[in-house]
């Protein structure tokens, strides 16, 4: 995320319908922001929410124990194809 002191060099272009533009402009005015600031704030808030859902998840103690136990279990025959895959050198090791 950029800070207010970072130089803004990049542009994003978005096509909107006249109705969408009107709604965004009305919301920006209600928030006492110009359209660019309003859109940037909304997009960054949405991006943070989406990325946080993918990076951070909370578990209570019981679920954490179950999660770590599942990770620590030995590979069973049902998972043998996964073990074969893990035993192969990665693309970086080839």
N, C-alpha and C positions, 0 to 999 in steps of 0.2 A: 504494500500500500504506500502511496506517495505521501510525503509530508508537505505542509504548506510552503516549505522552503525549497523543495525540489523544483527544478526548472521543468516545466511541462512542454515537451517537444512533440509528443505524439498526438495524433487526432484519431477519433473514431467517427465513423459516419453511419447513420441509421436512417433508413427510409421509414416514414410513418404516414398514415392516412391523415387527412385534415382533422377528422374527429379525434384521433389519437393525439395529434399535436395540441388540439384545444384542451383535452383532458390534462395532458402533461403541463401545459402552460397554466391552467387554472390551479392545479396542485402546487406548482412552483410558487405561484403568487400567494397562495394560502400559507405556504411555508416561509414566505418572505425571502425567497431565493430567486436568482435568475435561473432560466431553464437549464443551462449547462451545469451549474452547481447542483441543482435538484437532481438531474439525471445521474450525474457522477456519484452523488451520495447514495442514491437508490441502488445503482448498479453495484457499487462497492459493498453495500450492506448485504445485498443478495448474494454476491460472490463469497463474502466471508461466511455467511450462513451455510451455503452449499458446501464449501470446502471444509468447514469445521465438521459438518456431518460426515464427511468422508475421512477425516484425519483423527478425530477425537470421539471416543465413545466411552460412556461411563457404565460401570458394572458394580452392583452391590457385592459384598464379600462372598456370598454364596455363588453368584454367577461367575465372579472372578476365579474362584477355586475350580469351578467346572470348566471354565475356559482354559486355564493353565493345565489342568489335568488332561484335557483333550489334546493340547499341544504336546504334552510330555509322553503320551501313550506311545508304545512301540507300534511300528508299522505292522498291520495285520495282513494276511494273505489278500483280503479284499482291496487292500491299498498297494499291492505289489507293483502295479503299473506306475503308481506315483513314485514308489521307491526307485524303480528303474529309471524314471525320468530324472530324479534327483541324483542318481549315481552317474549320469552322463555329464561330461564336461560342459560347462556353460559356453555360450558363444565367445565370451571373453577369454576363455581358457583354451580354445581351439587354435 
